[in-house]
Structure formats: structure tokens, C-alpha cells
Amino acid sequence: MQPAARPPRRGRAWALAAVAAAVLAVAAAAMLRPGASAPTPEAVVAAGPGTLAVASTPALLDLPAQPTVLVFGDSWTYGSAASDPTLGYAYVVADIAGWTTIVDGVRGSGYLKPGIDGPDFGTRIAALDPALHPDLVIVQGSINDRRESADGYRAAVDAAWDALAATYPHAQIVILGPAPQVLPVEAATARIDRDLAGAAAARGWWYVSPIGEQWITPANYADVIDTGAGRDHPSTAGHRYLAERLAAAVAAITR
């Protein structure tokens, strides 16, 4: 609802100062809380012309000692380019973190793009077994949407996440953004990373960004990515590295 009269310049300046103070307060509180990280830039989201809304830092994950974790994603989750798919990061992280993982990876799949072995994310989520009862769901990717139109992307993401939350209402959810298969990071992949970060922040979900946290850099690219037979997927060693990074990222946001 629009105000009846435009506030004077001094009022607008005071309001902006108050918003800035609120942002700093949220960041300070997060930095002081053990195990938490400061809000990412995506935590501050546009709420309309001339206004800002500060999204609160998500609550720390509360997981049992040996949680059941559903890892859902694309070919990286499938384990492509590992010497055996069961040496993919989604399987290896179970031993590293002490989880029991349920792996659901479909090569080529994305929120908009159907995969090689199955349909798009939303259709796959609708077919998930409600009886799995995971403690945590990690949704990975996907770079496979980078060739698709940006139109309708956010709607597809929201629909898929709504279905996921409805299927597992008691599960905690972490979104694992796309990791770069090539460097420099493609513009479309960076756009997907921003879009997913904003969508997660709007829901109060944790978002882990391999791009923002620079999991893959020119210094380690050749050790992580198999550019030959692996067709720009992680090598076996690369999958283990990603599993280590994921385990550490989840541990950092867990009580």
C-alpha cells in the first residue's frame, strides 16, 4: 500500500540509515553466534521500489548424530566421471560426515531441462517416496539449465521446492548451488547461482555456493575436473574433494 504523501528527504535518509543499521546488526549477530556465518549479499533482497527487506540468517541445522540425508541433483550427484558412480561425492560424503545418504542423481537434469535418465527436477521431486523420512535434504545444481531461457526459471524452482517441502515437511533443506565445470564461470551459471541464492534466502533456507566460496579455482581445476573422458565432470579425486567441502559446509551450519 502506497503512503498518502511522499516523506521528506530527511525522513528517507533516516529510513535508509535504519535499514543499514539493521543489516549490520543481523551480520554482527550471525558472526557472534557459534558455528554461524555472516549473511551473504543475497540475504538482503529487494522488497519493492525504494525499500529493502533484510532476510534473517537461517537457524542452524539440528541433526541427529547419524542423520539420513537425501542428496538430490544432476550428473554430479549421480557420480559421473568417477571411476565408479558410487565414488561420487554424494556417496563419499556419507563416510566423511557419518551420514546415511540416499542418492538421487539424474544426468542432464535441471529445473527446466529433462535429463538423460529421467525428467526435470520438479517431475522427479513429485515422484519421490514420502516414506523416506530424511533428516536433511540437499538439492544440488544445476548447470544443466544454463542453456535454457531465464523465463520461467524462478517459477520452476519455486514449484519444485514447494513440492519438496510438502513431501518432507519435517526435513531440513540445504540448497547446494551449481559448481563451475569450466573456468571462468559462465555468465549463465553465475546467473543461476544468484537466482537460487535469492530463492533460498526468501524461504529462510541455507544456501551453499561453490562459486561464491571458490571451491574450484584455476589453482585446483586440473585436480578436480576431468576435462577429457569425463567431459568436464569431477574426477574420482575431484568427487572426494567436493565431498570434503560439502561435509565441512554442512558442519559449519549445524549445531
C-alpha positions as CSV (number, residue, x, y, z in Angstrom):
1,M,0.0,0.0,0.0
2,Q,1.4,3.3,-1.0
3,P,1.8,6.1,1.6
4,A,-0.5,9.1,1.2
5,A,2.3,11.5,1.0
6,R,6.0,11.2,0.0
7,P,8.2,11.5,3.1
8,P,10.7,14.5,3.2
9,R,14.3,13.9,2.2
10,R,15.4,13.8,5.8
11,G,12.8,11.0,6.5
12,R,14.1,9.0,3.6
13,A,17.7,9.4,4.7
14,W,16.7,8.3,8.3
15,A,14.9,5.2,6.9
16,L,17.9,4.2,4.8
17,A,20.2,4.6,7.8
18,A,17.9,2.5,9.9
19,V,17.9,-0.3,7.2
20,A,21.7,-0.1,7.1
21,A,21.9,-0.4,10.8
22,A,19.6,-3.4,10.7
23,V,21.8,-5.1,8.1
24,L,24.8,-4.6,10.3
25,A,23.0,-5.8,13.4
26,V,22.0,-9.1,11.6
27,A,25.5,-9.6,10.3
28,A,27.0,-8.9,13.8
29,A,24.6,-11.3,15.5
30,A,25.4,-14.0,12.9
31,M,29.2,-13.5,13.4
32,L,28.9,-13.8,17.2
33,R,26.8,-16.9,17.1
34,P,29.0,-20.1,17.3
35,G,29.1,-22.1,14.1
36,A,27.1,-19.5,12.1
37,S,28.3,-17.4,9.2
38,A,27.5,-13.8,8.3
39,P,24.6,-13.3,5.9
40,T,25.6,-13.4,2.2
41,P,24.7,-10.4,0.0
42,E,21.7,-12.5,-1.1
43,A,20.3,-12.1,2.4
44,V,19.3,-8.6,1.5
45,V,16.6,-8.8,-1.1
46,A,14.6,-6.2,-2.9
47,A,11.1,-5.8,-1.5
48,G,9.8,-3.2,-3.8
49,P,10.7,0.3,-5.2
50,G,12.7,2.3,-2.7
51,T,12.6,-0.3,0.1
52,L,14.8,-3.1,1.3
53,A,13.9,-6.2,3.3
54,V,16.6,-8.0,5.4
55,A,16.2,-11.7,5.4
56,S,17.3,-13.2,8.7
57,T,20.1,-15.8,8.8
58,P,18.6,-19.3,8.8
59,A,18.5,-21.2,12.0
60,L,21.4,-23.7,12.5
61,L,20.6,-27.2,11.4
62,D,19.7,-29.6,14.2
63,L,20.7,-33.1,13.0
64,P,21.0,-36.4,14.9
65,A,24.4,-38.0,15.3
66,Q,24.0,-40.2,12.2
67,P,21.4,-38.4,10.0
68,T,19.7,-39.8,7.0
69,V,20.4,-37.4,4.1
70,L,18.7,-37.3,0.7
71,V,21.1,-35.9,-1.9
72,F,19.2,-34.9,-5.0
73,G,20.7,-33.4,-8.1
74,D,22.2,-33.9,-11.6
75,S,25.1,-35.8,-13.1
76,W,27.5,-34.6,-10.4
77,T,25.2,-36.2,-7.8
78,Y,24.9,-39.3,-10.0
79,G,28.7,-39.7,-9.8
80,S,29.6,-39.0,-13.4
81,A,33.3,-39.3,-14.4
82,A,34.2,-41.1,-11.1
83,S,35.8,-44.4,-11.8
84,D,32.6,-45.9,-10.4
85,P,29.5,-43.8,-9.8
86,T,29.5,-44.9,-6.1
87,L,32.7,-43.0,-5.7
88,G,30.8,-39.8,-6.5
89,Y,30.7,-37.0,-3.9
90,A,27.1,-37.9,-2.8
91,Y,28.2,-41.4,-1.7
92,V,31.7,-40.5,-0.4
93,V,30.3,-37.7,1.9
94,A,28.5,-40.4,3.8
95,D,31.8,-41.9,5.1
96,I,33.3,-38.5,5.7
97,A,30.4,-36.9,7.6
98,G,28.9,-40.0,9.2
99,W,25.7,-39.8,7.2
100,T,23.5,-42.4,5.6
101,T,22.9,-41.0,2.1
102,I,20.1,-41.7,-0.3
103,V,21.4,-40.6,-3.7
104,D,19.1,-39.4,-6.4
105,G,21.1,-38.1,-9.3
106,V,20.0,-37.9,-12.9
107,R,22.4,-36.9,-15.7
108,G,21.5,-33.9,-17.6
109,S,18.5,-32.9,-15.4
110,G,17.7,-29.4,-14.2
111,Y,14.8,-27.4,-13.0
112,L,13.8,-26.8,-16.6
113,K,15.7,-29.4,-18.6
114,P,14.8,-33.1,-18.7
115,G,17.7,-35.4,-18.1
116,I,19.2,-38.4,-19.9
117,D,17.9,-40.9,-17.4
118,G,14.9,-39.1,-16.1
119,P,12.8,-35.9,-16.2
120,D,13.3,-32.4,-14.8
121,F,13.8,-31.7,-11.1
122,G,10.1,-30.8,-10.4
123,T,8.8,-34.0,-12.0
124,R,11.4,-36.1,-10.2
125,I,10.6,-34.5,-6.8
126,A,6.9,-35.2,-7.3
127,A,7.8,-38.9,-7.7
128,L,9.9,-39.1,-4.5
129,D,8.9,-41.6,-1.9
130,P,7.3,-39.8,1.1
131,A,8.3,-42.8,3.3
132,L,12.0,-42.0,3.1
133,H,11.8,-39.5,6.0
134,P,15.2,-37.9,5.6
135,D,16.6,-35.7,8.4
136,L,18.2,-33.5,5.8
137,V,17.7,-32.9,2.0
138,I,20.5,-31.4,-0.1
139,V,19.4,-30.2,-3.5
140,Q,22.4,-29.8,-5.8
141,G,22.7,-27.9,-9.1
142,S,22.1,-27.4,-11.8
143,I,24.3,-26.1,-14.6
144,N,22.1,-28.0,-17.0
145,D,19.7,-25.1,-17.1
146,R,22.3,-22.7,-18.3
147,R,21.2,-23.2,-22.0
148,E,17.5,-22.7,-21.1
149,S,15.7,-19.4,-21.1
150,A,15.7,-17.5,-17.9
151,D,11.9,-17.0,-18.4
152,G,10.0,-19.3,-16.1
153,Y,13.1,-20.4,-14.2
154,R,12.2,-19.0,-10.8
155,A,8.6,-20.4,-11.1
156,A,10.0,-23.8,-11.8
157,V,12.4,-23.6,-8.8
158,D,9.6,-22.4,-6.5
159,A,7.2,-25.2,-7.7
160,A,9.9,-27.9,-7.2
161,W,10.8,-26.6,-3.7
162,D,7.1,-26.3,-2.7
163,A,6.7,-30.0,-3.6
164,L,9.8,-31.0,-1.8
165,A,8.8,-29.2,1.4
166,A,5.3,-30.8,1.2
167,T,6.8,-34.3,0.7
168,Y,9.2,-34.0,3.6
169,P,7.7,-31.4,6.0
170,H,9.9,-32.4,8.8
171,A,13.2,-32.5,6.9
172,Q,15.7,-29.6,6.9
173,I,16.7,-28.4,3.5
174,V,20.0,-27.1,2.2
175,I,20.4,-25.9,-1.4
176,L,23.8,-26.6,-3.0
177,G,24.3,-24.3,-5.9
178,P,26.0,-25.2,-9.2
179,A,29.7,-25.6,-9.3
180,P,31.6,-24.5,-12.4
181,Q,32.6,-27.2,-14.9
182,V,34.7,-24.7,-16.8
183,L,36.6,-21.5,-15.8
184,P,36.0,-18.7,-16.0
185,V,32.5,-19.3,-14.7
186,E,30.0,-18.9,-17.5
187,A,27.6,-16.0,-17.2
188,A,24.5,-18.2,-17.3
189,T,25.9,-20.4,-14.5
190,A,26.6,-17.3,-12.4
191,R,23.0,-16.1,-13.0
192,I,21.6,-19.5,-11.8
193,D,23.8,-19.2,-8.7
194,R,22.3,-15.8,-7.9
195,D,18.8,-16.8,-8.7
196,L,19.0,-19.9,-6.4
197,A,20.6,-17.9,-3.6
198,G,17.8,-15.4,-3.7
199,A,15.1,-18.0,-3.8
200,A,16.7,-19.8,-0.8
201,A,17.0,-16.6,1.2
202,A,13.4,-15.8,0.6
203,R,12.5,-19.1,2.2
204,G,15.0,-18.9,5.1
205,W,16.9,-21.9,3.7
206,W,20.7,-22.3,3.9
207,Y,22.4,-21.8,0.5
208,V,25.9,-23.2,-0.1
209,S,27.6,-21.6,-3.1
210,P,30.6,-23.5,-4.6
211,I,31.0,-20.5,-6.9
212,G,30.9,-17.9,-4.1
213,E,33.1,-19.9,-1.8
214,Q,35.5,-20.7,-4.7
215,W,35.6,-24.4,-4.3
216,I,37.0,-24.7,-7.9
217,T,39.7,-22.2,-8.9
218,P,42.5,-22.1,-11.5
219,A,44.8,-23.4,-8.9
220,N,42.9,-26.7,-8.3
221,Y,40.8,-27.0,-11.5
222,A,43.0,-29.7,-13.1
223,D,42.9,-31.8,-9.9
224,V,39.1,-31.6,-9.6
225,I,37.7,-31.6,-13.1
226,D,38.2,-34.3,-15.7
227,T,38.2,-32.4,-19.0
228,G,38.9,-35.5,-21.1
229,A,36.9,-38.6,-20.9
230,G,35.0,-37.1,-18.0
231,R,33.6,-34.3,-20.2
232,D,34.1,-31.6,-17.6
233,H,32.8,-33.5,-14.7
234,P,34.7,-34.1,-11.4
235,S,37.3,-36.9,-11.4
236,T,37.3,-39.5,-8.7
237,A,39.7,-37.4,-6.7
238,G,37.5,-34.3,-7.5
239,H,34.4,-36.0,-6.2
240,R,36.2,-36.8,-2.9
241,Y,37.3,-33.1,-2.7
242,L,33.7,-32.0,-3.2
243,A,32.5,-34.4,-0.6
244,E,35.0,-32.9,1.9
245,R,33.9,-29.4,1.1
246,L,30.2,-30.3,1.4
247,A,30.7,-32.1,4.7
248,A,32.6,-29.1,6.1
249,A,30.0,-26.6,4.8
250,V,27.1,-28.5,6.4
251,A,29.1,-28.9,9.7
252,A,29.6,-25.2,9.8
253,I,25.8,-24.5,9.8
254,T,24.9,-27.4,12.2
255,R,24.5,-27.1,16.0
